[in-house]
């Protein structure tokens, strides 16, 4: 006899922003593809995906891939019409917490050359791409860029120190 699986349904109030971890890779892939972000390898070990909902409507997604003590913000997207409402910032905060919880001390983001001012506002600092890729060895993002070296010069690497997240200083 097969075990019975009971799904937990969370109530979300209309207009309320809620961020939840998900393993619904089909929904994540659809949201990433709509934002023109490549979506292969979503189910690789070390991945964590978060979906932002406003009420019952999914409005954003973030992905974090962790390797030992580093993590990369693999994807960040907010649907058109919902941008500039703090959803991206809430997803970055949740991704930061997810990375730290999984043992990461550093969180990286890789962006096109013209897309980094957002990460600077989130507290990330620009760093050279080659050392960042070295630190992220074994992640999908780093492996993809190593297999496609012509794309590396078009990227900016961003680094956020999360080693002290969660520490209470008195």
DSSP file (Angstrom, degrees, kcal/mol; ACC not computed):
  #  RESIDUE AA STRUCTURE BP1 BP2  ACC     N-H-->O    O-->H-N    N-H-->O    O-->H-N    TCO  KAPPA ALPHA  PHI   PSI    X-CA   Y-CA   Z-CA
    1    1 A X              0   0    0      0, 0.0     2,-0.2     0, 0.0     3,-0.1   0.000 360.0 360.0 360.0 128.9    0.0    0.0    0.0
    2    2 A X        -     0   0    0      1,-0.1     2,-0.0     0, 0.0     0, 0.0  -0.475 360.0-106.1 -74.6 141.7    1.4    3.4   -1.0
    3    3 A X        -     0   0    0     -2,-0.2     2,-0.4     1,-0.1    -1,-0.1  -0.369  33.7-116.3 -66.2 148.2    1.8    6.0    1.7
    4    4 A X        -     0   0    0     -3,-0.1     2,-0.5    -2,-0.0    -1,-0.1  -0.733  24.4-149.5 -88.0 130.2   -0.7    8.8    1.5
    5    5 A X        -     0   0    0     -2,-0.4     2,-0.6     2,-0.0    -1,-0.0  -0.882   6.1-160.4-104.4 126.5    0.8   12.3    0.9
    6    6 A X        -     0   0    0     -2,-0.5     2,-0.3     2,-0.0    -2,-0.0  -0.925  11.5-143.2-107.6 121.3   -1.0   15.3    2.4
    7    7 A X        -     0   0    0     -2,-0.6     2,-0.6     1,-0.0    -2,-0.0  -0.615  11.1-134.0 -82.8 140.1   -0.2   18.6    0.8
    8    8 A X        -     0   0    0     -2,-0.3     2,-0.6     2,-0.0    -1,-0.0  -0.832  17.4-157.5 -92.8 124.5    0.0   21.6    3.0
    9    9 A X        -     0   0    0     -2,-0.6     2,-0.4     2,-0.0    -2,-0.0  -0.906   5.3-152.0-104.7 122.6   -1.9   24.5    1.7
   10   10 A X        -     0   0    0     -2,-0.6     2,-0.4     2,-0.0    -2,-0.0  -0.777  12.7-131.2 -95.0 135.8   -0.8   27.9    2.9
   11   11 A X        -     0   0    0     -2,-0.4     2,-0.5    45,-0.0    44,-0.1  -0.717  22.3-168.2 -83.8 131.8   -3.3   30.7    3.0
   12   12 A X        -     0   0    0     -2,-0.4     2,-0.1    42,-0.1    44,-0.1  -0.987  17.4-131.7-122.4 124.3   -2.0   33.9    1.5
   13   13 A X    >   -     0   0    0     -2,-0.5     3,-2.1    42,-0.1    42,-0.5  -0.436  38.0 -90.9 -71.0 146.3   -3.9   37.1    2.0
   14   14 A X  T 3  S+     0   0    0      1,-0.3    41,-0.1    41,-0.1    -1,-0.1  -0.340 113.6  11.8 -56.1 132.8   -4.7   39.3   -1.1
   15   15 A X  T 3  S+     0   0    0      1,-0.3     2,-0.3    -3,-0.1    -1,-0.3   0.309  95.8 130.1  82.0  -9.4   -1.9   41.8   -1.5
   16   16 A X    <   -     0   0    0     -3,-2.1    39,-2.4     1,-0.0     2,-0.6  -0.635  55.2-135.4 -81.8 132.9    0.4   40.1    1.0
   17   17 A X  E     +A   54   0A   0     -2,-0.3     2,-0.4    37,-0.2    37,-0.2  -0.794  31.1 172.6 -88.6 121.9    4.0   39.4   -0.1
   18   18 A X  E     -A   53   0A   0     35,-2.5    35,-3.2    -2,-0.6     2,-0.5  -0.992  18.6-156.7-130.4 136.5    5.1   35.9    0.9
   19   19 A X  E     +A   52   0A   0     -2,-0.4     2,-0.4    33,-0.2    33,-0.2  -0.967  17.5 178.8-116.4 128.6    8.3   34.1   -0.1
   20   20 A X  E     -A   51   0A   0     31,-2.5    31,-2.9    -2,-0.5     2,-0.2  -0.960  30.3-118.8-129.6 144.0    8.3   30.3    0.0
   21   21 A X  E     -A   50   0A   0     -2,-0.4     2,-0.3    29,-0.2    29,-0.2  -0.562  40.9-169.7 -73.4 145.2   10.9   27.7   -0.8
   22   22 A X  E     -A   49   0A   0     27,-2.7    27,-0.7    -2,-0.2    -1,-0.0  -0.967  39.5-168.5-139.9 154.2    9.8   25.4   -3.6
   23   23 A X        +     0   0    0     -2,-0.3     2,-1.9    25,-0.1     3,-0.2   0.082  58.8 118.6-119.5  16.6   10.6   22.2   -5.4
   24   24 A X     >  +     0   0    0      1,-0.2     4,-2.2    25,-0.1     3,-0.4  -0.595  37.1 173.4 -82.1  79.4    8.1   22.9   -8.1
   25   25 A X  H  > S+     0   0    0     -2,-1.9     4,-2.9     1,-0.2    -1,-0.2   0.779  71.4  60.3 -64.9 -27.6   10.8   23.0  -10.8
   26   26 A X  H  > S+     0   0    0      2,-0.2     4,-2.2     1,-0.2    -1,-0.2   0.924 108.5  43.4 -65.7 -43.1    8.2   23.3  -13.6
   27   27 A X  H  > S+     0   0    0     -3,-0.4     4,-2.3     2,-0.2    -2,-0.2   0.919 115.0  49.4 -67.3 -43.2    6.9   26.5  -12.2
   28   28 A X  H  X S+     0   0    0     -4,-2.2     4,-2.6     1,-0.2     5,-0.2   0.943 111.9  48.9 -60.2 -47.9   10.4   27.8  -11.5
   29   29 A X  H  X S+     0   0    0     -4,-2.9     4,-2.9     1,-0.2     5,-0.2   0.903 110.6  50.7 -59.7 -42.7   11.4   26.9  -15.1
   30   30 A X  H  X S+     0   0    0     -4,-2.2     4,-2.0     1,-0.2    -1,-0.2   0.911 112.1  46.7 -62.8 -42.3    8.4   28.7  -16.5
   31   31 A X  H  X S+     0   0    0     -4,-2.3     4,-1.1     2,-0.2    -2,-0.2   0.906 114.7  46.7 -67.4 -40.8    9.1   31.8  -14.6
   32   32 A X  H  <>S+     0   0    0     -4,-2.6     5,-2.8     1,-0.2     3,-0.4   0.921 111.9  50.0 -67.6 -43.3   12.8   31.8  -15.5
   33   33 A X  H ><5S+     0   0    0     -4,-2.9     3,-1.4     1,-0.2    -1,-0.2   0.872 106.7  55.4 -63.9 -36.4   12.0   31.2  -19.2
   34   34 A X  H 3<5S+     0   0    0     -4,-2.0    -1,-0.2     1,-0.3    -2,-0.2   0.820 109.8  47.2 -63.3 -29.9    9.5   34.0  -19.2
   35   35 A X  T 3<5S-     0   0    0     -4,-1.1    -1,-0.3    -3,-0.4    -2,-0.2   0.325 119.4-114.9 -91.1   6.5   12.3   36.3  -17.9
   36   36 A X  T < 5 +     0   0    0     -3,-1.4     2,-0.5     1,-0.2    -3,-0.2   0.857  69.6 141.0  60.5  39.2   14.7   34.9  -20.6
   37   37 A X      < -     0   0    0     -5,-2.8    -1,-0.2    -8,-0.1    -2,-0.2  -0.950  59.7-109.4-109.1 127.8   16.9   33.3  -18.0
   38   38 A X        -     0   0    0     -2,-0.5    -5,-0.0     1,-0.1    -3,-0.0  -0.271  31.2-168.4 -57.4 140.9   18.3   29.8  -18.9
   39   39 A X    >   +     0   0    0     36,-0.0     3,-0.7    -6,-0.0    -1,-0.1   0.167  34.0 128.7-122.4  18.9   16.7   27.1  -16.7
   40   40 A X  T 3   +     0   0    0      1,-0.2   100,-0.0     2,-0.1    -2,-0.0  -0.402  68.7  25.5 -73.8 156.7   18.7   23.9  -17.2
   41   41 A X  T >   +     0   0    0      1,-0.1     3,-1.4    -2,-0.1    -1,-0.2   0.739  69.3 146.1  72.1  25.1   19.9   21.9  -14.2
   42   42 A X  T <   +     0   0    0     -3,-0.7    -2,-0.1     1,-0.3     5,-0.1   0.839  69.4  53.2 -63.3 -32.8   17.3   23.1  -11.7
   43   43 A X  T 3  S+     0   0    0      3,-0.1    -1,-0.3     5,-0.0     3,-0.1   0.239  79.0 128.7 -91.5  15.3   17.2   19.9   -9.9
   44   44 A X  S X  S-     0   0    0     -3,-1.4     3,-1.5     1,-0.1    96,-0.0  -0.369  71.6 -92.8 -66.0 148.5   20.9   19.6   -9.2
   45   45 A X  T 3  S+     0   0    0      1,-0.2    -1,-0.1    20,-0.1     3,-0.1  -0.317 111.6  34.8 -59.5 144.3   22.0   19.0   -5.6
   46   46 A X  T 3  S+     0   0    0      1,-0.3    20,-2.2    19,-0.1     2,-0.3   0.344  87.8 126.0  92.2  -6.0   22.7   22.2   -3.7
   47   47 A X  E <   - B   0  65A   0     -3,-1.5     2,-0.4    18,-0.2    -1,-0.3  -0.638  34.2-177.7 -87.1 144.0   20.0   24.2   -5.4
   48   48 A X  E     - B   0  64A   0     16,-2.2    16,-2.8    -2,-0.3     2,-0.4  -0.986   7.3-163.1-137.4 127.8   17.3   26.1   -3.5
   49   49 A X  E     -AB  22  63A   0    -27,-0.7   -27,-2.7    -2,-0.4     2,-0.4  -0.929   1.7-165.3-117.7 140.1   14.5   28.0   -5.2
   50   50 A X  E     -AB  21  62A   0     12,-3.0    12,-2.3    -2,-0.4     2,-0.4  -0.956   3.4-158.9-122.2 137.3   12.3   30.6   -3.7
   51   51 A X  E     -AB  20  61A   0    -31,-2.9   -31,-2.5    -2,-0.4     2,-0.5  -0.968   8.9-145.8-118.5 133.6    9.1   31.9   -5.2
   52   52 A X  E     -AB  19  60A   0      8,-2.7     7,-3.3    -2,-0.4     8,-1.3  -0.829  18.2-168.6 -95.4 133.1    7.5   35.3   -4.2
   53   53 A X  E     -AB  18  58A   0    -35,-3.2   -35,-2.5    -2,-0.5     2,-0.6  -0.941  19.8-158.7-119.3 142.8    3.7   35.4   -4.1
   54   54 A X  E >  S-AB  17  57A   0      3,-2.5     3,-1.7    -2,-0.4     2,-0.3  -0.967  83.1 -40.3-114.3 109.6    1.5   38.4   -3.8
   55   55 A X  T 3  S-     0   0    0    -39,-2.4   -42,-0.1    -2,-0.6   -37,-0.1  -0.604 125.0 -29.9  65.1-129.4   -1.7   36.8   -2.6
   56   56 A X  T 3  S+     0   0    0     -2,-0.3     2,-0.5   -44,-0.1    -1,-0.2   0.438 117.4 102.4 -95.4  -0.8   -1.9   33.6   -4.6
   57   57 A X  E <  S-B   54   0A   0     -3,-1.7    -3,-2.5     1,-0.0     2,-0.4  -0.730  70.8-133.0 -91.2 122.9   -0.1   35.0   -7.6
   58   58 A X  E     +B   53   0A   0     -2,-0.5    -5,-0.3    -5,-0.2     3,-0.1  -0.602  34.4 164.9 -71.6 128.2    3.5   34.0   -8.2
   59   59 A X  E     +     0   0A   0     -7,-3.3    20,-2.8    -2,-0.4     2,-0.3   0.499  54.2  14.0-124.7  -9.5    5.4   37.2   -9.0
   60   60 A X  E     -BC  52  78A   0     -8,-1.3    -8,-2.7    18,-0.3     2,-0.3  -0.993  52.8-157.9-163.7 161.4    9.1   36.5   -8.6
   61   61 A X  E     -BC  51  77A   0     16,-2.7    16,-2.6    -2,-0.3     2,-0.3  -0.997   4.6-174.6-146.1 146.3   11.7   33.7   -8.3
   62   62 A X  E     -BC  50  76A   0    -12,-2.3   -12,-3.0    -2,-0.3     2,-0.4  -0.991   8.2-159.1-138.1 146.5   15.2   33.4   -6.9
   63   63 A X  E     -BC  49  75A   0     12,-2.3    11,-1.4    -2,-0.3    12,-1.2  -0.985   3.5-168.6-127.9 139.7   17.6   30.5   -7.0
   64   64 A X  E     -BC  48  73A   0    -16,-2.8   -16,-2.2    -2,-0.4     2,-0.5  -0.992   3.1-165.3-126.3 132.2   20.6   29.8   -4.8
   65   65 A X  E     -BC  47  72A   0      7,-2.3     7,-2.3    -2,-0.4     2,-0.4  -0.982  12.9-160.8-118.3 125.1   23.2   27.2   -5.5
   66   66 A X  E     - C   0  71A   0    -20,-2.2     2,-0.4    -2,-0.5     5,-0.2  -0.856  14.7-178.8-111.2 138.2   25.5   26.3   -2.6
   67   67 A X  E >   - C   0  70A   0      3,-3.2     3,-2.6    -2,-0.4     2,-0.5  -0.943  64.4 -61.0-134.5 112.2   28.9   24.6   -2.6
   68   68 A X  T 3  S-     0   0    0     -2,-0.4    -2,-0.0     1,-0.3     0, 0.0  -0.310 123.5  -9.5  51.4 -98.3   30.6   24.1    0.8
   69   69 A X  T 3  S+     0   0    0     -2,-0.5    36,-3.3    35,-0.1    37,-1.0   0.237 125.3  68.5-117.0  15.9   31.0   27.6    2.1
   70   70 A X  E <   -Cd  67 106A   0     -3,-2.6    -3,-3.2    34,-0.2     2,-0.3  -0.936  55.5-172.2-128.2 156.1   30.1   29.7   -1.0
   71   71 A X  E     -Cd  66 107A   0     35,-1.9    37,-2.9    -2,-0.3     2,-0.4  -0.971  11.5-146.5-141.6 156.7   26.9   30.2   -2.8
   72   72 A X  E     -Cd  65 108A   0     -7,-2.3    -7,-2.3    -2,-0.3     2,-1.5  -0.989  23.1-125.5-125.9 135.7   25.8   31.9   -6.1
   73   73 A X  E     -Cd  64 109A   0     35,-3.5    37,-0.5    -2,-0.4    -9,-0.3  -0.670  33.6-172.8 -75.6  96.4   22.5   33.7   -6.7
   74   74 A X  E     +     0   0A   0     -2,-1.5     2,-0.3   -11,-1.4    -1,-0.2   0.809  59.6   0.0 -69.8 -33.3   21.7   31.6   -9.7
   75   75 A X  E     -C   63   0A   0    -12,-1.2   -12,-2.3    -3,-0.1     2,-0.3  -0.990  53.1-178.8-156.0 149.0   18.7   33.5  -10.8
   76   76 A X  E     +C   62   0A   0     -2,-0.3     2,-0.3   -14,-0.2   -14,-0.2  -0.888  19.2 157.1-151.4 119.7   16.6   36.5   -9.8
   77   77 A X  E     -C   61   0A   0    -16,-2.6   -16,-2.7    -2,-0.3     2,-0.4  -0.996  21.1-169.7-148.6 139.6   13.5   37.6  -11.7
   78   78 A X  E     -C   60   0A   0     -2,-0.3   -18,-0.3   -18,-0.2     5,-0.1  -0.994  36.8-109.3-125.4 135.0   10.4   39.6  -10.9
   79   79 A X    >   -     0   0    0    -20,-2.8     3,-1.9    -2,-0.4     4,-0.3  -0.225  41.4 -90.0 -66.1 151.4    7.5   39.6  -13.5
   80   80 A X  T 3  S+     0   0    0      1,-0.3    -1,-0.1     2,-0.2   -45,-0.0  -0.271 114.4  31.3 -56.0 144.3    6.8   42.7  -15.5
   81   81 A X  T 3  S+     0   0    0     -3,-0.1    -1,-0.3     1,-0.0    -2,-0.1   0.244 111.6  67.4  89.1 -13.5    4.3   44.9  -13.8
   82   82 A X  S <  S+     0   0    0     -3,-1.9     3,-0.5   -23,-0.1     5,-0.4   0.323  73.0 113.8-117.8   4.6    5.4   43.9  -10.3
   83   83 A X        +     0   0    0     -4,-0.3    -4,-0.0     1,-0.2    -3,-0.0  -0.332  65.4  34.5 -76.0 161.1    8.9   45.5  -10.4
   84   84 A X  S    S+     0   0    0      1,-0.1    -1,-0.2    -2,-0.0     0, 0.0   0.808  88.7 101.9  65.4  33.6    9.9   48.4   -8.2
   85   85 A X  S    S-     0   0    0     -3,-0.5    -2,-0.1     0, 0.0    -1,-0.1   0.231 102.0 -97.2-125.0   9.1    7.8   47.2   -5.3
   86   86 A X  S  > S+     0   0    0      3,-0.0     4,-2.1     4,-0.0     5,-0.1   0.493  91.4 119.1  88.8   3.8   10.5   45.6   -3.1
   87   87 A X  H  > S+     0   0    0     -5,-0.4     4,-2.3     2,-0.2     5,-0.2   0.922  75.5  48.5 -70.1 -43.8    9.9   42.1   -4.3
   88   88 A X  H  > S+     0   0    0      2,-0.2     4,-2.3     1,-0.2    -1,-0.2   0.914 112.2  49.5 -61.2 -43.0   13.4   41.7   -5.7
   89   89 A X  H  > S+     0   0    0      2,-0.2     4,-2.5     1,-0.2    -1,-0.2   0.911 110.2  50.5 -62.8 -42.5   14.9   43.0   -2.5
   90   90 A X  H  X S+     0   0    0     -4,-2.1     4,-2.2     1,-0.2    -1,-0.2   0.881 110.5  50.2 -63.1 -37.7   12.7   40.6   -0.5
   91   91 A X  H  X S+     0   0    0     -4,-2.3     4,-2.7     2,-0.2    -2,-0.2   0.889 109.7  50.2 -67.6 -38.8   13.9   37.7   -2.7
   92   92 A X  H  X S+     0   0    0     -4,-2.3     4,-2.6     2,-0.2    -2,-0.2   0.918 110.9  49.5 -64.8 -42.4   17.6   38.7   -2.2
   93   93 A X  H  X S+     0   0    0     -4,-2.5     4,-2.0     2,-0.2    -2,-0.2   0.921 113.8  45.7 -60.9 -44.1   17.1   38.8    1.6
   94   94 A X  H  X S+     0   0    0     -4,-2.2     4,-2.4     2,-0.2    -2,-0.2   0.885 113.0  49.8 -67.4 -38.7   15.5   35.4    1.5
   95   95 A X  H  X S+     0   0    0     -4,-2.7     4,-2.6     2,-0.2    -2,-0.2   0.888 109.0  52.8 -66.4 -38.6   18.2   34.0   -0.8
   96   96 A X  H  X S+     0   0    0     -4,-2.6     4,-2.4     2,-0.2    -2,-0.2   0.923 111.1  46.2 -61.1 -44.8   20.8   35.4    1.5
   97   97 A X  H  X S+     0   0    0     -4,-2.0     4,-2.6     2,-0.2    -2,-0.2   0.898 112.0  51.1 -65.2 -40.9   19.2   33.6    4.4
   98   98 A X  H  X S+     0   0    0     -4,-2.4     4,-1.3     2,-0.2    -2,-0.2   0.910 111.8  47.3 -63.5 -42.1   18.9   30.4    2.5
   99   99 A X  H  <>S+     0   0    0     -4,-2.6     5,-2.4     2,-0.2     3,-0.2   0.929 113.7  47.1 -64.9 -45.3   22.6   30.5    1.5
  100  100 A X  H ><5S+     0   0    0     -4,-2.4     3,-1.8     1,-0.2    -2,-0.2   0.904 109.0  54.3 -64.0 -41.6   23.7   31.3    5.1
  101  101 A X  H 3<5S+     0   0    0     -4,-2.6    -1,-0.2     1,-0.3    -2,-0.2   0.816 105.5  54.5 -61.0 -31.2   21.5   28.5    6.4
  102  102 A X  T 3<5S-     0   0    0     -4,-1.3    -1,-0.3    -3,-0.2    -2,-0.2   0.311 129.0 -95.7 -88.2   8.2   23.2   26.1    4.0
  103  103 A X  T < 5S+     0   0    0     -3,-1.8    -3,-0.2     1,-0.3     2,-0.2   0.461  73.0 147.9  97.8   2.3   26.7   27.0    5.4
  104  104 A X      < -     0   0    0     -5,-2.4    -1,-0.3    -6,-0.2   -34,-0.2  -0.461  26.7-176.8 -73.3 142.7   27.7   29.7    2.9
  105  105 A X  S    S+     0   0    0    -36,-3.3    57,-1.9     1,-0.2    58,-0.9   0.516  74.6  41.9-109.0 -15.0   29.9   32.5    4.1
  106  106 A X  E     -dE  70 161A   0    -37,-1.0   -35,-1.9    55,-0.2     2,-0.5  -0.996  65.4-158.9-135.5 138.9   30.0   34.3    0.7
  107  107 A X  E     -dE  71 160A   0     53,-2.7    53,-2.2    -2,-0.4     2,-0.3  -0.980  14.3-167.5-120.5 122.5   27.2   34.9   -1.7
  108  108 A X  E     -dE  72 159A   0    -37,-2.9   -35,-3.5    -2,-0.5     2,-0.3  -0.706   8.1-168.6-104.7 157.1   28.1   35.7   -5.4
  109  109 A X  E     -dE  73 158A   0     49,-1.9    49,-2.7    -2,-0.3     2,-0.5  -0.985   8.1-154.8-138.9 141.9   26.0   37.1   -8.2
  110  110 A X  E     + E   0 157A   0    -37,-0.5     2,-0.3    -2,-0.3    47,-0.2  -0.978  22.1 171.0-118.9 127.9   27.0   37.2  -11.9
  111  111 A X  E     - E   0 156A   0     45,-2.7    45,-2.9    -2,-0.5     5,-0.1  -0.873  40.1 -91.2-131.2 161.3   25.4   39.7  -14.1
  112  112 A X  E >   - E   0 155A   0     -2,-0.3     3,-2.3    43,-0.2    43,-0.2  -0.359  55.4 -97.8 -61.8 157.7   25.7   41.2  -17.6
  113  113 A X  T 3  S+     0   0    0     41,-1.6     3,-0.5     1,-0.3    -1,-0.1   0.814 123.5  44.1 -49.7 -36.2   28.0   44.2  -17.6
  114  114 A X  T 3  S+     0   0    0      1,-0.2    -1,-0.3    40,-0.2     3,-0.2   0.342 101.5  68.9 -95.4   8.2   25.1   46.6  -17.5
  115  115 A X  S <  S+     0   0    0     -3,-2.3     4,-0.3     1,-0.1     3,-0.3   0.227  70.8  89.4-111.9  16.8   23.0   44.9  -14.9
  116  116 A X    >>  +     0   0    0     -3,-0.5     4,-2.0     1,-0.2     3,-0.5   0.656  56.9  84.6 -95.3 -14.6   25.0   45.3  -11.7
  117  117 A X  H 3> S+     0   0    0      1,-0.3     4,-1.9     2,-0.2    -1,-0.2   0.834  89.4  59.4 -59.3 -28.7   23.9   48.6  -10.1
  118  118 A X  H 3> S+     0   0    0     -3,-0.3     4,-1.0     1,-0.2    -1,-0.3   0.933 106.0  46.6 -61.2 -45.9   21.0   46.7   -8.5
  119  119 A X  H <4>S+     0   0    0     -3,-0.5     5,-2.4    -4,-0.3     4,-0.2   0.837 107.0  57.5 -69.0 -32.1   23.4   44.4   -6.7
  120  120 A X  H ><5S+     0   0    0     -4,-2.0     3,-1.4     1,-0.2    -1,-0.2   0.911 105.4  51.4 -61.8 -40.7   25.5   47.3   -5.6
  121  121 A X  H 3<5S+     0   0    0     -4,-1.9    -1,-0.2     1,-0.3    -2,-0.2   0.765 105.0  57.4 -66.4 -24.0   22.3   48.7   -3.9
  122  122 A X  T 3<5S-     0   0    0     -4,-1.0    -1,-0.3    -3,-0.2    -2,-0.2   0.414 127.8 -97.3 -87.0   2.0   21.8   45.3   -2.2
  123  123 A X  T < 5S+     0   0    0     -3,-1.4    -3,-0.2     1,-0.3     2,-0.1   0.438  78.5 138.1  99.6   0.3   25.3   45.6   -0.6
  124  124 A X      < -     0   0    0     -5,-2.4     2,-0.4    -6,-0.1    -1,-0.3  -0.468  42.5-143.0 -76.0 151.0   27.3   43.4   -3.1
  125  125 A X  E     -F  159   0A   0     34,-2.7    34,-2.5    -2,-0.1     2,-0.2  -0.940  21.2-111.2-114.9 139.2   30.7   44.6   -4.1
  126  126 A X  E     +F  158   0A   0     -2,-0.4     2,-0.3    32,-0.2    32,-0.3  -0.461  42.2 176.3 -67.6 136.7   32.1   44.2   -7.7
  127  127 A X  E     -F  157   0A   0     30,-2.6    30,-1.0    -2,-0.2     2,-0.1  -0.902  39.2 -80.5-135.5 164.3   34.9   41.6   -7.9
  128  128 A X     >  -     0   0    0     -2,-0.3     4,-1.3     1,-0.1     5,-0.1  -0.417  36.4-134.2 -66.8 140.2   36.9   40.2  -10.8
  129  129 A X  H  > S+     0   0    0     26,-0.2     4,-2.8     1,-0.2     5,-0.3   0.902  96.0  59.4 -66.5 -43.5   35.1   37.4  -12.6
  130  130 A X  H  > S+     0   0    0      1,-0.2     4,-1.9     2,-0.2    -1,-0.2   0.923 108.9  42.8 -58.2 -46.4   38.0   34.8  -12.8
  131  131 A X  H  > S+     0   0    0      1,-0.2     4,-2.4     2,-0.2    -1,-0.2   0.876 113.5  53.8 -65.5 -33.2   38.5   34.5   -9.0
  132  132 A X  H  X S+     0   0    0     -4,-1.3     4,-1.8     2,-0.2    -2,-0.2   0.929 108.8  48.0 -63.8 -44.1   34.8   34.4   -8.5
  133  133 A X  H  < S+     0   0    0     -4,-2.8    -1,-0.2     1,-0.2    -2,-0.2   0.861 110.2  52.9 -64.6 -34.9   34.4   31.5  -11.0
  134  134 A X  H >< S+     0   0    0     -4,-1.9     3,-1.3    -5,-0.3    -1,-0.2   0.929 109.7  47.6 -64.3 -44.7   37.3   29.7   -9.2
  135  135 A X  H 3< S+     0   0    0     -4,-2.4    -2,-0.2     1,-0.3    -1,-0.2   0.822 113.5  49.3 -64.5 -30.7   35.5   30.1   -5.9
  136  136 A X  T >< S+     0   0    0     -4,-1.8     3,-2.3    -5,-0.2     6,-0.4   0.213  78.4 149.0 -95.2  14.2   32.3   28.8   -7.4
  137  137 A X  T <   +     0   0    0     -3,-1.3     3,-0.1     1,-0.3    -3,-0.1  -0.216  65.4  28.6 -52.0 133.0   33.8   25.8   -9.1
  138  138 A X  T 3  S+     0   0    0      1,-0.4    -1,-0.3     2,-0.1     2,-0.2   0.250  92.3 116.3  96.9 -11.3   31.3   23.0   -9.3
  139  139 A X  S <> S-     0   0    0     -3,-2.3     4,-2.6     1,-0.1    -1,-0.4  -0.544  75.7-118.2 -84.3 158.0   28.2   25.2   -9.5
  140  140 A X  H  > S+     0   0    0      1,-0.2     4,-2.6     2,-0.2     5,-0.2   0.919 113.6  51.2 -59.2 -44.7   26.1   25.1  -12.6
  141  141 A X  H  > S+     0   0    0      2,-0.2     4,-2.3     1,-0.2    -1,-0.2   0.940 113.2  43.0 -61.7 -50.4   26.7   28.8  -13.3
  142  142 A X  H  > S+     0   0    0     -6,-0.4     4,-2.4     1,-0.2    -1,-0.2   0.913 114.8  50.1 -64.3 -42.8   30.5   28.5  -13.0
  143  143 A X  H  X S+     0   0    0     -4,-2.6     4,-1.8    -7,-0.2    -1,-0.2   0.896 110.6  50.7 -62.6 -39.7   30.6   25.2  -15.0
  144  144 A X  H  X S+     0   0    0     -4,-2.6     4,-1.0    -5,-0.2    -2,-0.2   0.929 112.1  46.2 -62.9 -45.7   28.4   26.8  -17.7
  145  145 A X  H  < S+     0   0    0     -4,-2.3     7,-0.3     1,-0.2     6,-0.2   0.855 110.7  52.6 -69.0 -33.7   30.7   29.9  -18.0
  146  146 A X  H >< S+     0   0    0     -4,-2.4     3,-0.5     1,-0.2    -1,-0.2   0.860 110.0  48.7 -67.8 -33.7   33.8   27.7  -18.1
  147  147 A X  H 3< S+     0   0    0     -4,-1.8    -1,-0.2     1,-0.3    -2,-0.2   0.691 120.3  38.9 -76.0 -18.5   32.3   25.7  -21.0
  148  148 A X  T ><  +     0   0    0     -4,-1.0     3,-2.3    -5,-0.1     4,-0.4  -0.574  69.5 167.6-128.6  67.0   31.5   29.0  -22.7
  149  149 A X  G X>  +     0   0    0     -3,-0.5     3,-0.9     1,-0.3     4,-0.6   0.703  68.9  71.7 -61.5 -20.6   34.5   31.2  -22.0
  150  150 A X  G 34 S+     0   0    0      1,-0.2    -1,-0.3     2,-0.2     4,-0.2   0.734  94.8  56.1 -65.9 -20.0   33.4   33.8  -24.6
  151  151 A X  G X4 S+     0   0    0     -3,-2.3     3,-0.9    -6,-0.2    -1,-0.2   0.688  88.0  78.1 -83.5 -18.7   30.6   34.8  -22.2
  152  152 A X  G X4 S+     0   0    0     -3,-0.9     3,-2.2    -4,-0.4    -1,-0.2   0.900  86.6  56.0 -61.6 -44.5   33.0   35.6  -19.3
  153  153 A X  G 3< S+     0   0    0     -4,-0.6    -1,-0.2     1,-0.3    -2,-0.1   0.762 103.9  57.2 -61.7 -20.3   34.2   39.0  -20.5
  154  154 A X  G <  S+     0   0    0     -3,-0.9   -41,-1.6    -4,-0.2     2,-0.3   0.371  96.7  85.8 -87.4   5.4   30.5   40.1  -20.7
  155  155 A X  E <   -E  112   0A   0     -3,-2.2     2,-0.4   -43,-0.2   -43,-0.2  -0.790  58.7-156.4-110.8 149.1   29.9   39.3  -17.0
  156  156 A X  E     -E  111   0A   0    -45,-2.9   -45,-2.7    -2,-0.3     2,-0.4  -0.984  17.1-143.9-116.3 134.8   30.4   41.2  -13.8
  157  157 A X  E     -EF 110 127A   0    -30,-1.0   -30,-2.6    -2,-0.4     2,-0.4  -0.794  13.6-164.9 -98.5 142.1   30.9   39.3  -10.6
  158  158 A X  E     -EF 109 126A   0    -49,-2.7   -49,-1.9    -2,-0.4     2,-0.4  -0.965   1.2-161.0-127.2 142.6   29.4   40.6   -7.3
  159  159 A X  E     -EF 108 125A   0    -34,-2.5   -34,-2.7    -2,-0.4     2,-0.4  -0.981   8.1-173.5-131.1 136.9   30.3   39.4   -3.8
  160  160 A X  E     -E  107   0A   0    -53,-2.2   -53,-2.7    -2,-0.4     2,-0.7  -0.994  22.7-135.9-128.8 124.5   28.4   39.8   -0.5
  161  161 A X  E     +E  106   0A   0     -2,-0.4   -55,-0.2   -55,-0.2     3,-0.2  -0.700  31.0 165.7 -79.9 115.4   30.0   38.6    2.8
  162  162 A X    >   +     0   0    0    -57,-1.9     3,-1.3    -2,-0.7   -56,-0.2   0.169  41.2 110.8-113.6  15.9   27.3   36.8    4.7
  163  163 A X  T 3  S+     0   0    0    -58,-0.9    -1,-0.1     1,-0.3   -57,-0.1   0.759  82.2  43.3 -64.9 -24.6   29.7   35.2    7.2
  164  164 A X  T >  S+     0   0    0     -3,-0.2     3,-1.9   -59,-0.2    -1,-0.3   0.362  81.7 127.3-103.8   5.3   28.3   37.3   10.1
  165  165 A X  T <  S+     0   0    0     -3,-1.3     3,-0.1     1,-0.3    -3,-0.1  -0.382  77.2  18.7 -60.4 136.9   24.6   37.0    9.2
  166  166 A X  T 3  S+     0   0    0      1,-0.3     2,-0.5    -2,-0.1    -1,-0.3   0.378  91.8 128.2  84.9  -5.0   22.6   35.8   12.2
  167  167 A X    <   -     0   0    0     -3,-1.9     2,-0.6     2,-0.0    -1,-0.3  -0.726  51.3-145.0 -87.3 129.7   25.3   36.8   14.7
  168  168 A X        -     0   0    0     -2,-0.5     2,-0.6    -3,-0.1    -3,-0.0  -0.839  12.2-161.4 -94.8 120.1   24.1   39.0   17.6
  169  169 A X              0   0    0     -2,-0.6    -2,-0.0     1,-0.1     0, 0.0  -0.900 360.0 360.0-104.5 124.9   26.7   41.5   18.7
  170  170 A X              0   0    0     -2,-0.6    -1,-0.1     0, 0.0    -2,-0.0   0.395 360.0 360.0-108.4 360.0   26.1   43.0   22.1
